[in-house]
Amino acid sequence: MTSLQYLEYDITQNHNSTPVSTPVSVSVMATSDDYDVTTDDVNFRKATAADYDDVMSLRPHLYHGMDYLPSQYHHLLHTHTGFCGFIGNQMVGFILAIIIDDGETIVIRAGRVRKEHENKGIYSRLRKFCLSHFPRTVKRESFSLFSSDHKDSSILKGGILAWQRERITLTAGTATIKNIIKSVTVTNALRVVNKSLLSELFSSKSSPQLFPGDFIVVNSVPYKVRMSNISYFLTPDRVMYASYSESVKSSNSPPPVLVSVANQIRCEAGTRFNIDFYGDICVEEDVTNHIISQMARCLSECADNILMYVTYPMNRSDAILMSVLDKLRWKVKLRGYQYGIEQPVSSD
Ligand SMILES: CC(C)(COP(=O)(O)OP(=O)(O)OC[C@H]1O[C@@H](n2cnc3c(N)ncnc32)[C@H](O)[C@@H]1OP(=O)(O)O)[C@@H](O)C(=O)NCCC(=O)NCCS
């Protein structure tokens, strides 16, 4: 039997919300199905802004220095709820959770456990603790994985593969990119997709083609194509552009052939530039226009070292995309997939 202590609260409230009850103790039976049985007593609670240093101390240099959490922690706590676990006074684990899709889905992300406490079931218990606080509207848990092994084991444990996307990490020097941007002319103006245009797009006939499986995955967070989700990802730090085929441009609301959404964040390795593509990445002019326009917007505040994290739909030839990136002097560091797993949540 493992003793857990927690504060009860409403996960949908922001990080300044007050716990709705006094601390309580519960007992949770640890079984080998759930996690390795440990004699450690782990106390769980909601994380606050004041926990920043402890959270950062859990796993320094994560993801080759591309971890978004150090620069995004405070910002993310406005929309997400953080949960942390302690052994004594030491923080040993952390996760972030957000409820999206009209309250139906919980997404858990940014999970990390102190190295010396790995493989003791702390992450699993933290996740369970978090899930035990979801509102009753939540039907499913949805999360992104980046390794095929973890995808397979999640499916074996009852998850379904709801979506999959290609991902590439690239690097470049800011000075080189700035020079290239000066020398390349954007030949075809892109349209900025604001909230109202995106609402139109979501309800249009072209939506299933652009957003297969009813998902738009932004910065690895999978949102269903719902109006209520738009304000979660079309935030002031992001711009979404759309390009249209010449032949349909004259019509009133033509379907875009390519959509990109991008932002930039500071991370240990430099400036990380995230760009997610939807639609057809096979037309050189379109792909070039999107990358140049998105980068030009961000470049003024870049560190010397600049990294790009690009995602795009599966089963499309990426030869044009790769050749454009190469021409723009980006060097590929890593390639792989993003896997989207969904599983029902139960209150046990
Ligand atoms: C991933 C991590 C949080 C797991 O913490 P932990 O306390 O050792 O995990 P647990 O002992 O509770 O094991 C939980 C499950 O996590 C799974 N897991 C391990 N690494 C994982 C990863 N990168 N992504 C998703 N799941 C992972 C394990 O397979 C295990 O499942 P199993 O019991 O079916 O084998 C920890 O290894 C860590 O901090 N890694 C670095 C950060 C990271 O990769 N985070 C990804 C999750 S968002």
The ligand as an SDF file (V2000), in Angstrom:
LIG
                    3D

 48 50  0  0  0  0  0  0  0  0999 V2000
    9.3400    9.0660  -19.4450 C   0  0  0  0  0  0  0  0  0  0  0  0
    9.4900    9.2340  -17.9330 C   0  0  0  0  0  0  0  0  0  0  0  0
    8.6450   10.4280  -17.4880 C   0  0  0  0  0  0  0  0  0  0  0  0
    8.9970    7.9640  -17.2900 C   0  0  0  0  0  0  0  0  0  0  0  0
    9.0620    8.1360  -15.8660 O   0  0  0  0  0  0  0  0  0  0  0  0
    9.0940    6.8730  -14.8730 P   0  0  0  0  0  0  0  0  0  0  0  0
    8.6610    7.3160  -13.5300 O   0  0  0  0  0  0  0  0  0  0  0  0
   10.4190    6.1980  -14.9650 O   0  0  0  0  0  0  0  0  0  0  0  0
    7.9840    5.9770  -15.5680 O   0  0  0  0  0  0  0  0  0  0  0  0
    7.2310    4.7420  -14.9350 P   0  0  0  0  0  0  0  0  0  0  0  0
    8.1940    3.9390  -14.1120 O   0  0  0  0  0  0  0  0  0  0  0  0
    6.0000    5.2060  -14.2670 O   0  0  0  0  0  0  0  0  0  0  0  0
    6.8560    3.9710  -16.2250 O   0  0  0  0  0  0  0  0  0  0  0  0
    5.7080    4.4360  -16.9280 C   0  0  0  0  0  0  0  0  0  0  0  0
    5.6950    4.0970  -18.3380 C   0  0  0  0  0  0  0  0  0  0  0  0
    6.3280    5.1410  -19.0590 O   0  0  0  0  0  0  0  0  0  0  0  0
    6.7770    4.5850  -20.2520 C   0  0  0  0  0  0  0  0  0  0  0  0
    7.7590    5.4610  -20.8570 N   0  0  0  0  0  0  0  0  0  0  0  0
    9.0790    5.4900  -20.6730 C   0  0  0  0  0  0  0  0  0  0  0  0
    9.6180    6.4540  -21.4340 N   0  0  0  0  0  0  0  0  0  0  0  0
    8.5870    7.0320  -22.1040 C   0  0  0  0  0  0  0  0  0  0  0  0
    8.4950    8.0730  -23.0520 C   0  0  0  0  0  0  0  0  0  0  0  0
    9.5740    8.7290  -23.4960 N   0  0  0  0  0  0  0  0  0  0  0  0
    7.2860    8.4060  -23.5150 N   0  0  0  0  0  0  0  0  0  0  0  0
    6.1970    7.7580  -23.0800 C   0  0  0  0  0  0  0  0  0  0  0  0
    6.2140    6.7620  -22.2050 N   0  0  0  0  0  0  0  0  0  0  0  0
    7.4050    6.4170  -21.7310 C   0  0  0  0  0  0  0  0  0  0  0  0
    7.3690    3.2770  -19.8370 C   0  0  0  0  0  0  0  0  0  0  0  0
    7.3570    2.4130  -20.9550 O   0  0  0  0  0  0  0  0  0  0  0  0
    6.4070    2.8110  -18.7480 C   0  0  0  0  0  0  0  0  0  0  0  0
    5.4090    2.0200  -19.2980 O   0  0  0  0  0  0  0  0  0  0  0  0
    5.3850    0.4490  -18.9350 P   0  0  0  0  0  0  0  0  0  0  0  0
    5.1240    0.3930  -17.4550 O   0  0  0  0  0  0  0  0  0  0  0  0
    4.2610   -0.0810  -19.7540 O   0  0  0  0  0  0  0  0  0  0  0  0
    6.7240   -0.0870  -19.3400 O   0  0  0  0  0  0  0  0  0  0  0  0
   10.9850    9.4340  -17.5260 C   0  0  0  0  0  0  0  0  0  0  0  0
   11.7420    8.3830  -18.0490 O   0  0  0  0  0  0  0  0  0  0  0  0
   11.5570   10.7490  -18.0250 C   0  0  0  0  0  0  0  0  0  0  0  0
   11.5160   11.7540  -17.3180 O   0  0  0  0  0  0  0  0  0  0  0  0
   12.1240   10.7330  -19.2540 N   0  0  0  0  0  0  0  0  0  0  0  0
   12.6420   11.9370  -19.8510 C   0  0  0  0  0  0  0  0  0  0  0  0
   11.5080   12.8270  -20.3300 C   0  0  0  0  0  0  0  0  0  0  0  0
   10.5830   12.1150  -21.3280 C   0  0  0  0  0  0  0  0  0  0  0  0
   11.0280   11.3850  -22.2080 O   0  0  0  0  0  0  0  0  0  0  0  0
    9.2740   12.3680  -21.2020 N   0  0  0  0  0  0  0  0  0  0  0  0
    8.3080   11.7570  -22.1110 C   0  0  0  0  0  0  0  0  0  0  0  0
    6.9430   11.6740  -21.4980 C   0  0  0  0  0  0  0  0  0  0  0  0
    6.0600   13.2040  -21.8490 S   0  0  0  0  0  0  0  0  0  0  0  0
  1  2  1  0
  2  3  1  0
  2  4  1  0
  2 36  1  0
  4  5  1  0
  5  6  1  0
  6  7  2  0
  6  8  1  0
  6  9  1  0
  9 10  1  0
 10 11  2  0
 10 12  1  0
 10 13  1  0
 13 14  1  0
 14 15  1  0
 15 16  1  0
 15 30  1  0
 16 17  1  0
 17 18  1  0
 17 28  1  0
 18 19  1  0
 18 27  1  0
 19 20  2  0
 20 21  1  0
 21 22  1  0
 21 27  2  0
 22 23  1  0
 22 24  2  0
 24 25  1  0
 25 26  2  0
 26 27  1  0
 28 29  1  0
 28 30  1  0
 30 31  1  0
 31 32  1  0
 32 33  2  0
 32 34  1  0
 32 35  1  0
 36 37  1  0
 36 38  1  0
 38 39  2  0
 38 40  1  0
 40 41  1  0
 41 42  1  0
 42 43  1  0
 43 44  2  0
 43 45  1  0
 45 46  1  0
 46 47  1  0
 47 48  1  0
M  END
$$$$
